[in-house]
Amino acid sequence: MASTLATAPRTSSSKRQTATLPLVAPSVVVLLLWMIVPLLMTLWFSVQRFNLLNPENSGFAGLSNYVSLLSSAALWVSIFNTLVLVGAVLVITIGLGTLLAVLFNEEFWGRSVARLLAIAPFFVMPTVSALIWKNMLMHPVNGLFAYITRGLGLGAIDWFADYPMLAIILIVSWEWLPFALLILLTAIQSLDDEQVEAARMDGAKSVAIFRYITLPHLSRAIAVLAMIETIFFLTIFAEIFVTTSGGPGLATTNLAYFIYLRALFEFDVGGASAAGLIAVVLANIVAIFLMRLVARNLDV
């Protein structure tokens, strides 16, 4: 009798799975095709000699596209620029986002309006953000920053010529700081107030509370935030395209823009496909590292 009762739930569960399989299968198939078909096409083109300017010279190229790319200094420069851009923006958004989350968690007059204004830049499209920073803020003649620096007697700064990577970092950080603030503010609001009050009654100062209570509480949210932002930062394109076009030289050419140049300026479909697969490998390496970091924080 007991064995019959034990097998009954298993039977009903398997029946439910069998009944829902026809409903789920089409979505799974479409999703797999959507992901696998472009990847297989990219893999195929990466081993082909395929240049749109010279369509007669085509055929199987083997690993020559990869050898050519890996021996190109431009590829390594773009990878280095990508890592610098991702790392700098992560530090800025997570660092300032944490401080702003602590600030906006406190009670003060006009807090709701301040939160709304702080989150608003995240809803501005990247192209529009880049145009605002390029023409209204960082323009060496008519920009707000030039007006301020001239007023201080420092002269105007041509940001995109003298400090191009710093300019891109500032633009992307301004776009993504609201997202970091939103995630971290949501996480900090789940902190137990009684724990903080107990620490204050024991004589703990604000800095000690932040270091030993607030920051450890935010560690999981910070790890998840870093993973999400890194995935998007590896594909930054619009800000570079609108402002510097990867220059001067290769100063702001990241991996995504390098693939764009290889495909649509040199019309080298094979080389661009090989560079795309290198970018996929790099993104997966970073993703595996970040997923382990997140899993370790979730296990704590």
Order of alpha helices (4+ residues) and beta strands (2+ residues): alpha-beta-beta-alpha-alpha-alpha-alpha-alpha-alpha-alpha-alpha-alpha-alpha-alpha-alpha-alpha
